[in-house]
Amino acid sequence: MRVTTLFCLAEAAVATVLGNAQAKHSTWMASSIMSRSQGVMTGQGGSSELLQAGITQRAFSALVAQYPNDALAASVREYLQTSAISVSPFTANASHDALSYPLDRLSTGNALLNLYSPTDNYTASFRASADALRRSIDLNRRNAEGGLWYFTYPNWSYLDGMYSLAPFYTLYTEATNAAPLTSSKNATDALDDMYKQLDLLWTHTRNASSGLLAHGYDASRTAVWADPITGASPHVWGRSLGWYTMALVETLETLPADGCGTYRGKILQKLLSLAGALVDAVDPATGGWWQVLDEPRAPGNYIESSGSAMFAYALLKGARLGYFKSNTTLATKAKEVGTRGQGYLTDTFVVKEANGTLGYNGTVSVCSLNSTASYDYYVKQPINYNSVLGSAAYVLASLEVERLGG
């Protein structure tokens, strides 16, 4: 197994890489993530470790696409491959994937597909792992409506899983035309199922007044927090909605322009509605978004840095790709709000360390519906320093701002 060059650099070489990276916040934060060896699967990082790898891979893929000739690009490419190599053995068994990991496991599938080359010994295993991940969707447990369980909790579906599911499901289907794995699903069936998962969550969790989506739902309506009619959990957790919002943007980007009009139209309609609600929900005093979005300024609530970065990224990218062109007011506001949000994150949560790296503060630890799902639960979860779930999202938001000349 190859070890990323950055891991082996002497202190002087690390300083050179960091120095080159410091010209832009995106590359500076990316180099800092690499210096901390984050986003590489070890098997010791708990159930969210695959998601940590997946969001790092997405951010680094975007960085090298935007700056292919940057001085840091070669190191980022090699680190990206190292991250993919690290997850491959953990995701090679479809049954194990479906039963042992939450839907977050699928976040690593895009990099496995994009980096796979049958003639490269280092990536030869990537296709088999991507195939296993795809099979694991079919093996994943579902509720009576066909909604995928997020993890082991019976009948519970989370917004969180859509960032991992929808873009990968779409990319795999388009790359392989759903063959040769899915004997029961052709490409249309697969994309129908992809959209169904987005729609079930939308239908069960959306608040008609605010336009925002709660963390998840219990299709059986038996959880202590479940709404007796919809099954929805009671609160809008920022990061879970951030995952879902990014899923809409990245799935639209992945769907081909031709031949997928039905899916594109339905997903675009959801994004337009949700983007408008997020613009309305931004904190006017700071430009960030609250940990619990349905209780702004309530005692104990705070501006949270990972969800805020995700919203800034999704709004800016959605505006750049023309997804809001049917609503010019929204397009303008999305760009303004996203830019301001990233600026607030930079000023408030980015920390310049003595060793030349950037730290990232204000990211809440994992919040689960395997809890009371109460307001107090969400606002009393620990805050993590240098959580890659926040810092990688910040890289994505910064890349969008830098496209605008920021």
C-alpha positions as CSV (number, residue, x, y, z in Angstrom):
1,M,0.0,0.0,0.0
2,R,1.3,3.4,-0.9
3,V,1.6,6.0,1.9
4,T,0.9,9.5,1.0
5,T,3.9,11.6,0.3
6,L,2.8,14.1,2.9
7,F,3.0,11.6,5.6
8,C,6.7,11.1,4.9
9,L,7.8,14.7,4.3
10,A,10.5,16.1,6.6
11,E,9.5,19.2,8.6
12,A,11.1,21.5,6.1
13,A,9.1,20.0,3.3
14,V,5.9,20.2,5.2
15,A,6.6,23.8,5.9
16,T,7.1,24.3,2.1
17,V,3.8,22.6,1.3
18,L,1.9,24.6,3.9
19,G,3.6,27.8,2.7
20,N,2.4,27.1,-0.9
21,A,-1.1,26.3,0.3
22,Q,-1.5,29.5,2.4
23,A,-2.4,31.6,-0.6
24,K,-6.0,30.4,-0.5
25,H,-8.2,29.2,2.4
26,S,-9.2,26.1,0.5
27,T,-5.7,24.8,-0.1
28,W,-4.5,26.0,3.3
29,M,-7.3,24.0,5.1
30,A,-6.8,21.0,2.8
31,S,-3.0,20.9,3.6
32,S,-3.9,21.2,7.3
33,I,-6.3,18.2,7.0
34,M,-3.5,16.2,5.4
35,S,-1.0,17.2,8.1
36,R,-3.5,15.8,10.7
37,S,-3.9,12.5,8.6
38,Q,-7.6,13.0,8.6
39,G,-10.0,11.3,6.2
40,V,-8.1,8.0,6.1
41,M,-9.9,4.9,7.3
42,T,-8.2,3.1,10.1
43,G,-11.1,0.9,11.4
44,Q,-10.7,2.6,14.8
45,G,-12.7,5.7,14.3
46,G,-16.3,4.5,14.9
47,S,-19.3,4.4,12.7
48,S,-18.7,7.9,11.2
49,E,-15.2,7.1,10.0
50,L,-16.3,6.2,6.5
51,L,-18.2,9.5,6.3
52,Q,-15.1,11.4,7.4
53,A,-13.2,9.7,4.5
54,G,-16.1,10.4,2.1
55,I,-16.4,14.1,2.8
56,T,-12.6,14.5,2.6
57,Q,-12.5,12.7,-0.7
58,R,-15.3,15.0,-2.1
59,A,-13.5,18.1,-1.0
60,F,-10.2,17.0,-2.3
61,S,-11.7,15.9,-5.6
62,A,-13.2,19.4,-6.0
63,L,-10.0,21.1,-5.1
64,V,-7.8,19.3,-7.7
65,A,-10.5,19.8,-10.3
66,Q,-10.5,23.5,-9.6
67,Y,-6.8,23.9,-9.2
68,P,-5.2,21.1,-11.3
69,N,-1.8,23.0,-11.5
70,D,-1.6,24.3,-8.0
71,A,1.6,23.5,-6.1
72,L,-0.4,21.4,-3.7
73,A,-2.4,19.5,-6.3
74,A,0.0,16.5,-6.6
75,S,0.0,16.0,-2.9
76,V,-3.8,16.3,-2.7
77,R,-4.2,13.7,-5.6
78,E,-2.0,11.3,-3.8
79,Y,-3.7,11.8,-0.5
80,L,-7.1,11.3,-2.2
81,Q,-5.9,8.0,-3.6
82,T,-4.5,7.0,-0.2
83,S,-7.9,7.7,1.4
84,A,-9.6,5.6,-1.2
85,I,-7.2,2.7,-0.7
86,S,-7.8,2.9,3.0
87,V,-11.6,2.4,2.7
88,S,-11.5,-0.3,0.0
89,P,-10.9,-3.3,2.2
90,F,-13.6,-2.1,4.6
91,T,-16.3,-1.9,2.0
92,A,-15.5,-5.0,-0.1
93,N,-18.3,-7.2,1.4
94,A,-21.8,-6.1,0.4
95,S,-23.6,-7.9,3.2
96,H,-21.2,-6.6,5.8
97,D,-21.6,-3.1,4.4
98,A,-25.4,-3.2,4.6
99,L,-25.5,-4.6,8.1
100,S,-22.5,-3.0,9.8
101,Y,-22.3,0.6,8.5
102,P,-24.9,3.4,8.2
103,L,-25.7,4.7,4.8
104,D,-22.8,7.1,5.2
105,R,-20.6,4.2,3.9
106,L,-21.7,5.2,0.4
107,S,-20.0,8.6,0.6
108,T,-16.7,6.9,-0.4
109,G,-18.2,5.3,-3.5
110,N,-17.7,8.3,-5.8
111,A,-14.0,8.4,-5.3
112,L,-13.7,4.6,-5.8
113,L,-15.5,4.9,-9.1
114,N,-13.7,8.0,-10.3
115,L,-10.2,6.8,-9.4
116,Y,-10.6,3.2,-10.6
117,S,-8.3,2.1,-13.4
118,P,-8.1,-1.6,-14.4
119,T,-4.4,-1.1,-15.4
120,D,-3.4,0.5,-12.1
121,N,-2.4,-1.9,-9.4
122,Y,-3.1,0.6,-6.7
123,T,-6.7,1.2,-7.8
124,A,-7.6,-2.3,-9.1
125,S,-9.6,-3.1,-6.0
126,F,-11.7,0.1,-6.2
127,R,-14.3,-1.2,-8.7
128,A,-15.0,-4.3,-6.6
129,S,-15.5,-2.2,-3.5
130,A,-17.7,0.2,-5.5
131,D,-19.7,-2.8,-6.7
132,A,-20.1,-4.1,-3.2
133,L,-21.3,-0.7,-2.0
134,R,-23.8,-0.6,-4.8
135,R,-25.0,-4.2,-3.9
136,S,-25.3,-3.1,-0.3
137,I,-28.1,-0.6,-1.3
138,D,-30.2,-3.6,-2.4
139,L,-29.4,-5.5,0.8
140,N,-30.1,-2.5,3.1
141,R,-33.1,-2.9,5.3
142,R,-36.2,-0.9,4.4
143,N,-39.4,0.3,6.0
144,A,-42.9,-0.7,4.7
145,E,-42.8,2.3,2.2
146,G,-39.5,1.2,0.8
147,G,-37.5,3.8,2.6
148,L,-34.0,2.8,3.5
149,W,-33.1,2.4,7.2
150,Y,-30.2,4.8,7.9
151,F,-28.5,2.3,10.2
152,T,-29.6,-0.4,12.6
153,Y,-32.6,1.4,14.1
154,P,-35.8,-0.2,12.7
155,N,-37.7,1.9,10.3
156,W,-35.7,5.1,11.0
157,S,-34.6,7.2,8.0
158,Y,-32.2,10.2,8.4
159,L,-31.6,13.2,6.1
160,D,-27.9,12.5,6.8
161,G,-27.7,9.4,4.6
162,M,-28.8,11.2,1.4
163,Y,-25.5,12.9,0.8
164,S,-23.9,9.5,0.6
165,L,-26.7,7.7,-1.2
166,A,-28.1,9.9,-3.9
167,P,-24.9,11.1,-5.7
168,F,-23.3,7.6,-5.5
169,Y,-26.5,5.8,-6.6
170,T,-26.7,8.2,-9.5
171,L,-23.0,8.1,-10.5
172,Y,-22.9,4.3,-10.3
173,T,-26.1,3.9,-12.4
174,E,-24.8,6.3,-15.1
175,A,-21.3,4.8,-15.2
176,T,-22.5,1.2,-15.5
177,N,-26.1,1.5,-16.7
178,A,-27.0,-0.5,-13.6
179,A,-25.3,-3.6,-14.9
180,P,-24.0,-6.2,-14.3
181,L,-25.0,-6.2,-10.6
182,T,-28.6,-5.5,-10.2
183,S,-30.6,-8.3,-11.7
184,S,-33.8,-6.7,-10.3
185,K,-33.1,-3.1,-11.2
186,N,-32.3,-1.5,-14.5
187,A,-31.1,2.1,-14.8
188,T,-34.6,3.6,-14.6
189,D,-35.5,1.4,-11.6
190,A,-32.3,2.5,-9.8
191,L,-32.9,6.2,-10.4
192,D,-36.5,5.8,-9.4
193,D,-35.3,4.4,-6.2
194,M,-32.8,7.1,-5.7
195,Y,-35.4,9.8,-6.1
196,K,-37.9,7.9,-3.9
197,Q,-35.5,8.1,-1.0
198,L,-35.1,11.8,-1.3
199,D,-38.9,12.2,-1.6
200,L,-39.9,10.0,1.3
201,L,-37.7,12.1,3.6
202,W,-39.1,15.3,2.1
203,T,-42.7,14.1,2.5
204,H,-42.3,12.9,6.1
205,T,-40.0,15.6,7.6
206,R,-40.8,18.9,5.8
207,N,-42.4,21.7,7.8
208,A,-44.8,23.5,5.6
209,S,-44.4,26.8,7.4
210,S,-40.6,27.1,7.4
211,G,-39.8,24.9,4.4
212,L,-37.1,23.2,6.5
213,L,-36.7,19.4,7.1
214,A,-36.5,17.7,10.4
215,H,-33.6,15.3,11.2
216,G,-35.5,12.2,10.2
217,Y,-38.6,10.0,10.6
218,D,-39.8,6.7,12.0
219,A,-42.1,5.0,9.6
220,S,-43.6,2.9,12.4
221,R,-44.3,6.0,14.5
222,T,-43.2,4.2,17.6
223,A,-40.1,6.1,18.5
224,V,-40.5,8.4,21.6
225,W,-39.8,11.4,19.4
226,A,-42.0,10.4,16.4
227,D,-44.8,12.6,15.3
228,P,-48.0,10.4,15.4
229,I,-49.0,11.4,11.9
230,T,-45.8,11.9,9.9
231,G,-43.3,10.0,12.1
232,A,-41.0,13.0,11.9
233,S,-38.5,13.9,14.6
234,P,-39.3,17.2,16.3
235,H,-36.3,19.4,15.4
236,V,-34.3,20.6,12.4
237,W,-30.7,19.7,13.1
238,G,-28.4,21.9,11.0
239,R,-25.8,19.4,9.8
240,S,-28.4,16.7,8.9
241,L,-30.2,19.3,6.7
242,G,-26.7,20.3,5.3
243,W,-26.1,16.8,4.2
244,Y,-29.5,16.7,2.4
245,T,-29.0,20.1,0.8
246,M,-25.6,19.1,-0.6
247,A,-27.1,15.8,-1.8
248,L,-29.6,17.7,-4.0
249,V,-26.9,19.9,-5.5
250,E,-24.4,17.1,-6.2
251,T,-27.0,14.7,-7.5
252,L,-28.2,17.4,-10.0
253,E,-24.6,17.9,-11.0
254,T,-24.1,14.1,-11.5
255,L,-27.3,13.5,-13.5
256,P,-26.7,13.9,-17.2
257,A,-28.4,16.8,-18.9
258,D,-30.1,14.6,-21.4
259,G,-32.4,11.8,-20.7
260,C,-33.0,12.5,-17.0
261,G,-35.4,15.4,-17.2
262,T,-38.0,13.9,-14.9
263,Y,-35.5,13.4,-12.1
264,R,-33.7,16.7,-12.7
265,G,-37.0,18.6,-12.6
266,K,-38.2,17.1,-9.4
267,I,-34.9,17.5,-7.6
268,L,-34.5,21.0,-8.8
269,Q,-37.9,21.9,-7.5
270,K,-36.9,20.6,-4.1
271,L,-33.6,22.5,-4.2
272,L,-35.3,25.8,-5.1
273,S,-37.8,25.4,-2.2
274,L,-35.1,24.5,0.3
275,A,-32.6,27.1,-0.8
276,G,-35.3,29.8,-0.3
277,A,-36.0,28.4,3.2
278,L,-32.3,28.4,4.0
279,V,-31.8,32.0,2.9
280,D,-34.7,32.9,5.2
281,A,-33.3,30.9,8.1
282,V,-29.8,32.5,8.1
283,D,-29.0,34.4,11.2
284,P,-29.1,38.1,10.2
285,A,-26.6,39.1,12.8
286,T,-23.8,36.7,11.9
287,G,-24.5,35.2,8.5
288,G,-24.3,31.7,10.0
289,W,-26.9,29.0,10.7
290,W,-28.1,27.7,14.0
291,Q,-27.4,24.3,15.4
292,V,-31.2,23.8,15.8
293,L,-32.7,25.8,13.0
294,D,-36.3,25.7,14.2
295,E,-35.3,27.4,17.5
296,P,-33.2,30.4,16.5
297,R,-31.8,32.4,19.4
298,A,-33.3,30.0,22.0
299,P,-31.2,29.6,25.2
300,G,-28.3,27.4,24.6
301,N,-28.5,27.5,20.8
302,Y,-25.5,28.6,18.8
303,I,-24.1,29.0,15.3
304,E,-22.7,25.7,14.2
305,S,-19.7,25.6,11.8
306,S,-20.2,22.3,9.8
307,G,-23.9,22.9,8.9
308,S,-23.1,26.5,8.1
309,A,-20.3,25.5,5.8
310,M,-22.5,23.0,4.0
311,F,-25.3,25.6,3.5
312,A,-22.8,28.2,2.2
313,Y,-21.3,25.6,-0.2
314,A,-24.7,24.4,-1.5
315,L,-26.1,27.9,-2.1
316,L,-23.0,29.1,-3.8
317,K,-22.6,26.0,-6.0
318,G,-26.3,26.0,-6.8
319,A,-26.1,29.6,-7.9
320,R,-23.0,29.0,-10.0
321,L,-24.4,26.0,-11.8
322,G,-27.6,27.9,-12.7
323,Y,-30.0,25.9,-10.6
324,F,-31.7,29.1,-9.4
325,K,-31.9,30.9,-12.7
326,S,-35.7,30.6,-12.7
327,N,-35.7,32.9,-9.6
328,T,-33.2,35.7,-10.1
329,T,-33.9,37.1,-6.6
330,L,-33.0,33.8,-5.1
331,A,-29.9,33.4,-7.3
332,T,-28.7,36.8,-6.1
333,K,-29.5,36.1,-2.4
334,A,-28.0,32.7,-2.5
335,K,-24.7,34.1,-3.7
336,E,-24.7,36.9,-1.2
337,V,-25.7,34.7,1.8
338,G,-23.3,32.0,0.9
339,T,-20.4,34.4,0.5
340,R,-21.2,36.1,3.8
341,G,-21.6,32.7,5.5
342,Q,-18.1,31.5,4.4
343,G,-16.6,34.9,5.5
344,Y,-18.2,34.5,9.0
345,L,-16.8,31.0,9.3
346,T,-13.3,32.2,8.3
347,D,-13.4,35.1,10.8
348,T,-15.0,33.1,13.7
349,F,-14.0,29.4,13.4
350,V,-10.8,29.2,11.5
351,V,-7.8,29.2,13.8
352,K,-4.2,29.9,12.7
353,E,-2.0,27.5,14.5
354,A,1.6,28.2,15.6
355,N,2.8,25.4,13.2
356,G,1.4,27.1,10.2
357,T,-1.7,24.9,9.8
358,L,-5.3,26.0,10.1
359,G,-7.6,24.6,12.8
360,Y,-11.4,24.5,12.6
361,N,-13.6,25.0,15.6
362,G,-17.3,25.0,16.4
363,T,-18.3,21.6,14.8
364,V,-20.8,19.6,16.9
365,S,-20.1,15.9,17.4
366,V,-22.5,13.3,15.9
367,C,-26.1,13.8,16.8
368,S,-28.3,10.7,16.7
369,L,-32.0,10.0,16.7
370,N,-31.1,7.1,19.0
371,S,-31.8,9.6,21.8
372,T,-34.6,11.8,23.0
373,A,-34.1,14.0,19.9
374,S,-35.1,16.9,22.2
375,Y,-33.9,20.5,21.9
376,D,-31.7,20.0,25.0
377,Y,-30.1,16.9,23.4
378,Y,-29.0,18.8,20.3
379,V,-27.6,21.9,22.1
380,K,-25.7,19.9,24.7
381,Q,-23.7,17.6,22.4
382,P,-20.0,18.2,22.6
383,I,-18.2,20.6,20.2
384,N,-15.2,19.1,18.4
385,Y,-12.1,20.9,17.4
386,N,-10.7,20.0,14.0
387,S,-13.6,17.7,13.1
388,V,-13.1,16.9,9.4
389,L,-16.8,16.9,8.9
390,G,-16.6,20.7,9.4
391,S,-13.2,21.5,7.9
392,A,-13.8,19.5,4.7
393,A,-17.2,21.3,4.2
394,Y,-15.3,24.6,4.8
395,V,-12.9,23.6,1.9
396,L,-15.9,23.1,-0.4
397,A,-17.4,26.5,0.6
398,S,-14.1,28.2,0.2
399,L,-13.6,26.8,-3.3
400,E,-16.9,28.4,-4.3
401,V,-16.0,31.7,-2.8
402,E,-12.6,31.6,-4.6
403,R,-14.4,31.1,-7.9
404,L,-16.0,34.5,-7.3
405,G,-12.6,36.1,-6.7
406,G,-12.9,36.0,-2.9
